[in-house]
Amino acid sequence: MQEIIQRTANGNNVISLETANLEKRFVHVQGKIEHECAFEFALAMHHLNCISEKPITVLINSPGGSVDAGLLMYDVIQASPAPVKVVVLGSASSMAAVLFATGQHGRFLLPNSKLMLHEPLLGCPIGGNTTSIKTISDNLLATRDKINNILAKHTGKTMQEIEEVTRQEHYFTAAESVEFGLADRVISFAELVNNELK
């Protein structure tokens, strides 16, 4: 965890870079999306919403991860009283790309950022009897349909168009992300620093 020195009237404090950014209403989504980080994300968003309804910026650089954990984060973003802007710094794949695409108050990427979408993956070896395997398969298909519906809602694409790109791993450049409706605008890092995300 990176630390910085924060100068105050009472002297210097050493705080984490993440804490310093949280004070400026920036929330990080980095690394694999799992239940623990999704819960921490929800707590951070709750804290910021309790303080103020000023915009929150979510910075994403993630390979994705658990669909259930990602859906918790999606619910938080969608219902946040404070407007939520999302920015990809680097790449957002799988569930992280879905989270990014569903930002309602601005979806921004740096020029060389990229997104990757695919169908939900089975996270464990298949075992059990025929009924159990069918249940797993049915659940996976239902999850795929849920994610594709979410993407269709937030991109303006049809379910068929979404299914075509998620059938296999599909990579989007920043410009392609905007063209497909996954993002709103390609920005420079200076625009992020100067809070010019409009």
C-alpha positions in Angstrom: 0.0 0.0 0.0 1.5 3.3 -1.1 1.7 6.0 1.6 1.9 9.8 1.4 2.6 12.6 3.8 -0.4 14.8 4.5 0.4 18.2 5.9 -2.1 19.6 8.4 -2.3 22.5 10.8 -1.3 20.0 13.5 1.7 18.6 11.7 2.3 15.8 9.2 0.2 12.6 8.9 1.2 9.5 7.0 -1.9 8.1 5.2 -2.4 5.6 2.4 -2.8 6.9 -1.1 -6.2 5.2 -1.3 -7.3 7.1 1.8 -6.1 10.4 0.3 -8.0 9.7 -2.9 -11.1 8.7 -0.9 -11.1 12.1 0.7 -11.2 13.6 -2.8 -14.2 11.2 -3.6 -12.2 8.8 -5.7 -12.9 5.1 -5.2 -10.5 2.4 -6.6 -11.5 -0.9 -8.2 -8.2 -2.6 -8.8 -7.2 -6.2 -9.1 -9.6 -9.2 -9.1 -13.2 -8.5 -8.2 -14.0 -10.7 -5.2 -16.6 -10.6 -2.4 -14.2 -8.9 0.1 -13.3 -6.1 -2.3 -16.9 -5.7 -3.4 -18.0 -5.3 0.2 -15.2 -2.7 0.9 -16.3 -0.9 -2.2 -19.9 -0.8 -0.9 -18.7 0.5 2.4 -16.6 3.2 0.8 -19.6 4.3 -1.4 -21.9 4.3 1.6 -19.4 6.5 3.5 -19.1 9.0 0.7 -22.8 9.2 0.2 -23.4 9.8 3.9 -21.0 12.8 3.8 -22.2 14.4 0.6 -24.1 14.0 -2.6 -21.2 15.5 -4.7 -20.1 13.3 -7.6 -18.0 10.2 -6.9 -15.4 9.0 -9.4 -14.7 5.3 -9.6 -11.2 4.4 -11.1 -11.1 0.9 -12.6 -8.1 -1.3 -13.6 -9.3 -4.9 -13.2 -9.3 -8.3 -14.9 -12.8 -8.9 -13.6 -13.8 -11.8 -11.2 -16.9 -13.0 -9.4 -20.2 -12.1 -11.1 -22.0 -12.1 -7.7 -19.4 -9.7 -6.2 -19.6 -7.5 -9.4 -23.4 -7.4 -9.2 -23.2 -6.1 -5.6 -21.0 -3.3 -6.9 -23.4 -2.7 -9.8 -26.4 -2.3 -7.4 -24.4 0.2 -5.3 -23.5 2.3 -8.4 -27.0 2.3 -9.8 -28.6 3.3 -6.5 -26.0 5.8 -5.4 -27.7 9.2 -4.5 -24.4 10.9 -5.5 -23.7 10.8 -9.3 -21.0 8.2 -10.1 -18.5 8.7 -12.9 -16.4 5.7 -14.0 -12.9 5.9 -15.5 -10.8 3.0 -16.9 -7.1 3.4 -16.1 -5.5 0.6 -18.1 -8.0 -2.2 -18.7 -11.3 -3.5 -17.6 -12.1 -7.1 -18.5 -15.1 -9.4 -17.9 -17.2 -8.2 -14.8 -15.0 -5.1 -14.5 -15.9 -4.1 -18.1 -19.6 -4.7 -17.3 -19.3 -2.4 -14.2 -17.7 0.3 -16.3 -20.2 0.1 -19.1 -23.1 0.7 -16.7 -21.9 4.0 -15.3 -24.8 6.5 -15.6 -23.0 9.8 -15.1 -20.1 9.5 -17.4 -17.9 6.6 -18.7 -14.4 7.6 -19.6 -11.2 5.9 -20.8 -7.7 7.0 -21.4 -6.5 6.7 -25.1 -4.8 3.4 -24.6 -7.2 1.8 -22.2 -9.1 -1.3 -23.4 -12.1 -3.4 -22.5 -12.8 -7.1 -22.8 -16.2 -8.8 -22.6 -17.1 -12.5 -22.7 -19.7 -14.9 -21.4 -19.6 -15.9 -17.7 -17.1 -18.7 -17.0 -17.5 -21.7 -14.8 -15.2 -21.1 -11.9 -14.8 -24.6 -10.6 -14.5 -28.2 -11.9 -17.9 -29.8 -12.7 -18.8 -32.7 -10.4 -21.9 -34.4 -9.1 -24.9 -36.2 -10.6 -26.8 -35.4 -13.8 -29.3 -33.2 -11.9 -26.5 -31.2 -10.2 -24.7 -30.6 -13.5 -28.0 -29.5 -15.1 -28.6 -27.1 -12.2 -25.1 -25.6 -12.7 -25.7 -25.3 -16.4 -29.1 -23.6 -16.0 -27.6 -21.2 -13.4 -24.7 -20.3 -15.8 -27.1 -19.6 -18.6 -29.4 -17.5 -16.4 -26.3 -15.5 -15.3 -25.3 -15.0 -18.9 -28.7 -13.7 -19.8 -28.7 -11.3 -16.7 -25.3 -9.8 -17.7 -26.3 -9.5 -21.3 -29.5 -7.8 -20.4 -27.6 -5.3 -18.2 -25.2 -4.6 -21.0 -28.0 -4.2 -23.6 -29.8 -1.7 -21.2 -26.7 0.5 -20.7 -25.3 0.4 -24.3 -28.5 0.7 -26.3 -27.6 -2.5 -28.2 -29.9 -5.4 -28.8 -29.6 -8.7 -26.9 -28.5 -10.3 -30.2 -25.7 -7.7 -30.7 -24.5 -8.2 -27.1 -24.6 -12.0 -27.5 -22.5 -11.8 -30.6 -19.7 -10.0 -28.9 -19.8 -11.9 -25.6 -19.8 -15.4 -27.2 -16.0 -15.3 -27.2 -13.5 -13.0 -25.6 -13.9 -9.7 -27.5 -11.5 -6.8 -27.0 -12.3 -3.2 -27.6 -9.9 -0.3 -27.9 -10.9 3.0 -26.3 -12.3 4.3 -29.6 -14.2 1.0 -30.3 -15.6 1.1 -26.8 -17.2 4.5 -27.5 -18.4 3.4 -30.9 -20.1 0.3 -29.4 -21.8 2.3 -26.6 -19.7 0.9 -23.8 -18.1 4.3 -23.1 -19.0 7.9 -23.5 -15.6 9.6 -24.2 -11.9 9.1 -24.5 -10.1 11.6 -22.2 -6.6 12.7 -21.3 -5.1 12.1 -17.9 -5.0 15.9 -17.5 -8.8 16.0 -17.7 -9.0 13.5 -14.9 -6.5 15.4 -12.8 -8.3 18.8 -13.4 -11.7 17.3 -12.8 -13.0 18.0 -16.3 -15.0 14.8 -16.8 -18.1 16.0 -18.6 
